[in-house]
Amino acid sequence: MDMERRLPFINEQKRAYTQGTVEFANDEWIFFDEEDEEALLLEEMTEGSIEVFRHGDWMCGQLQQGGIIDTGIGSFPLQNGDRVRFRKRLPYAYQQWLESLSDKTFFHFVQWLNEHGFSLYDCLYCYNGLLFEKYAGVNFIIYDNTELVSNVQHYYERGNTCRDRFEITFNTGKRFVCAQSG
C-alpha cells in the first residue's frame, strides 16, 4: 500500500507540516515560514495542495492562480495574514523504503517510532539498499526531532520470506531492538 493510502490509518504525525502565514506583495503571494522565518513564494511551497486555517479548522484545497483555493465543493480567495500549511515531502529513498515495508511491519514501525518521540517526518537521511535491488542488507535512517537524534538500522531479507529487524540508537546512547517477520 502506498503512503497516501496508509496515512489515514495512522495517528497524525508530529512535525508533518510546514506552517506559516501568507501576504500579497508585488503581485505575488509570499509565504512566511513560522519555524525558520524564511519568506518564499507561495507557489514554490506546494505542488498545489494547501490547507488554510479558517473558522477554527484546517480546510484542504488546491492552490489556483491568483491565490484562489479550490476545495472541491467551492472556492475562496486567500487573505493577507491567513495561516496555511503544507504536508512536508518525504525524501524519495525514504518514501520508497516506507512503501516497501509490509502493512503490518509499517504500522508496527510507525507505532514504535512514535513511542520513542519521533515522527515519520523527522527523517534527515535514508540509505535504501532496496532501491539497488539488494535482497538482503542494512538500510540506515537518521531522525532528528529537535530534542534527540536517532539512527535506525533496518536489517532486511527479501525473497521467499520477508524479515525485518530494526535497531534504534539515540545520541544519548540508549538502544532498542524490534523484529518483524512475515
N, C-alpha and C positions, 0 to 999 in steps of 0.2 A: 504494500500500500504506500502511495507517495505521501509526502509531508502534508500537503493540503488536506488530504482525507484523514490523516492522523491527528492533526492539531485540534479539531473539535472534541476529541476523546481524552485529551489531557488537560490538566489544570492550566489556567492562564500562566504563562511563564513570565517570571520577573525579567525586567530589562529587555522585553521583547520589542519595544517600540522606541523610535526616535521621536521626541516630542518637543514642541515649541509653539511659537506664535507666528502669525503672518502679518505683513504690512504691504500695502500697494505703494510703490515708489518708482518714479521714472518709467511709468507704463509697464511695470513688471511686478509680479508677486514675489516678495522676499520672505524666506523662512529664517527665523531666528531660533537656533537650537538652544534649548534651555540648559542642556548639560554642559556644553563647551562654549556657549555664547557665540558661535560662529553664525555669520549671515551668508545664506546661499540662495540661489534662485530656486523657487519652489518647484519648478518643472524638472530640475535636476535631482530632486529628492525622491521622486516617485516614478514608477512605471505606469502611473495612472491611479492606483489605489491610494485612497486617503481617508482618514477619519477626522471628523470635525466635532468638537465638543459643543453641543447646543442643548439647551433645556435640560441640563443635568445628565445627559447621556452622550456617548460616542456614536455618531452617525456615520456609517460606512458609505463610501461612494467612489466615483471615478472623477478625477480632475479633468475638466474640459477647458477649452480655450476661454480666455477672459476671466479665469477664476470661478467658473461655474462648477458646482458639484452636482453630478447626476447620481441619485440614489437608486435608480431603477423604478421608483414609484413617483418621482418628482425631481425637480432641480431647484437649487438656490445658489445665490452668489456668496462668495467669501466676503467677509467684512474685516476691516483693519482690526487687529488685536485678537482675531479668532485663534483659539487653541486647536492645533492639529497634531496628528501623529501618523507615523508610517511604521509598518512592521519592518523590523531590521532584516536585511538579507543575510542568509547564512552563506558562509564560504562554500564554493562549489564542491570541493573534495569532501567537506564535512556533510553537506546535504546528501551527496551521493552515498556516503558512508551510512548515515542515518537510514536512508531508504533501503540499503542493503540488509539491514537487520530485520529478522522476522518480526511480526507484530508483537508476539509475546516478549521477545528479547528487547525490542524497542521500548515497550511500555514499562518493563522492569527497569531498564537502564534510566529512563526519564525519572521514574519514582526514586531510584537510588541517588541520582544526581541531585534532585530537588531536596531529598532528605539531608544532603550534605551542604545545602545552602547555595547550590549552583543552578543555573537556568540553561536551557539549550542555547540561549542567545549570548552566553558568556564565553563562547569559543573564540580564542585568538588564533589558533593554528590547528590544522589537521593534516597529518600524513595518512593517506588512504591507499594502502597496498592493493586493495581490491580493484582500484582503477587501472592497475597494471596487470590485471588478470592473474594475480598471485593467489593461489587457493589455500595457502597456509602462511601465516606470518604474524606480524605485530603492527598495529596501527597506533599512532601517537596523537593525542588530542590535548591541547593545553587550554585551560579555562582560567578566567580572572573575573571574580565577582566584586572587585574593588576592596574586599577585605582579605580574601585568600586567593592564592594561585594554586592550581592543581594540575597534575599531569595524569591523564588516563592512558594506560597501556591496554590495548584491546588485542588479546591473543585470539586468533581465529583459525578455524579449519572449515573449508567448504568442499563439498563433494557428495559422497553417499550419505554422510552425516554432517550436521551443522553444529559446530561447537563454538561457543564464545566465552571468554573469561576476561574479566575486567579487573584491573588493579588501579586504584586511585591513590596518588601520593600528594599530600599537601605541602606547601612551603614550610609548615610547622614541623614536618617530619612524620605526622600521622599517616597511616596507610590502611586501606581497606581492600578486600577482595570480594568479587561477586562472580559466580559461574552460571552459565546457562547452556543447556543442550537442547537440541531439537528445533 
